[in-house]
Amino acid sequence: MTMSDTIDHKKSDKLLERKKRKVLLKEKKSRIIVRNLSFKANEETIKSAFSRFGQIREINIPKNSDGKMKGFCFVGFDAIKSALKAIKEMNAKPLMGRTVAVD
């Protein structure tokens, strides 16, 4: 391996790392939190309420060690603009009988 090959390899590693960070940042920015969520809500009801804003990448509903919901969830969208639209249109609105806080 020549010195030039080593430099090229390091450049490609740095470029790959930069791309990974950019993707992770985009994923983080396109994730919202829904608080004051009904304990009866499930992945299907959340998907039904939020899918109109854009393609949902993931739904995470944290639970206690006893399996009960904690009363909030995370919704990850494919696009940041979908997350912003969901925040704008769902914050302080009723969902399953409770006024949710969406950030």
N, C-alpha and C positions, 0 to 999 in steps of 0.2 A: 504494500500500500504506500502510495506516495503522499507527500505533504499536501498536495492539491486534493487528493481523495479524502484525506482526513478533514480538511477545511470544508469541502462540499458536504460531507456526512454531518458535520456539526451544524452547518447552515440548514440542512434539511430537518434535523432534529429540532432546532429552534423554531423553524417554520411550522412544523407539526404541533409543537407545544402551543404556539400562538393560536393556531386554528382550534385546538382543543379548548383553550381558555375562552375563546370567542364563542364557541358553541355552548359551553357551560354557562357563560354570562347571559346569553340569549335565552337559554332554558330557565335560568333563575328569574330574569325579567318578565318572562311570559307565564310565571306561576303566581296564582293568587291564593289568598287565604280567605275562607268563609267561616266567620265566627258566629256564635249564638245559633248554631245549627241544631235542628230538632234531633233528638236521640233516636227518632224513628227513621231518619234519612238513611239511605243506602246508596251505593254506587250508581244504581239505575236512576234513582230520583234526582241525584245531583247531575248526572249526565243529561237527563231530560231537561233540567232547568238551565243548564249552561251551554249545551251544544249549539244553541242558536247563535252564539257569538263567534263560533269558529271551531275548527278541528281540535278536539281534546286529545292531548298526548298521554295524560295520566290523571288519575284521581287517587289521592291518598287520604284515608280516614283513620287518624290515630285512635288507638283504643287503650284502655287501662289494662293492667295485668289480669283483671277478671273478665276481660273481653267486652266491657261496656265502652261505648263511644265517649270521647272526651268533649264532644260538642263543637268541634270544628273540623275542617278538612282543607286540603290543598287541591287545587285544580290547575293542572299544567296544560297550557295551550301551545299549539305549534307556532303561533305568531303573537308578537307583542301587542299588535293592534287589537287582537281578539281579547286579550286579557284586559286591556284598557277599556274596551267597550263593555265587557262584563262588569267591571268595577263601576263604571258610570251608570249602567242601567240596573244593576242589582243591589247596590249598596243602599241600606236602610229600607229595603223592600221585604214584604212578607214571603216566606218560603216555608211551606208546611206548617203554617200557623205561628211562625216566629219571625220577628224582624231580624234579618241577618246583617252583619257588618262585613263588607267585602273590601279587602285591601290588596 
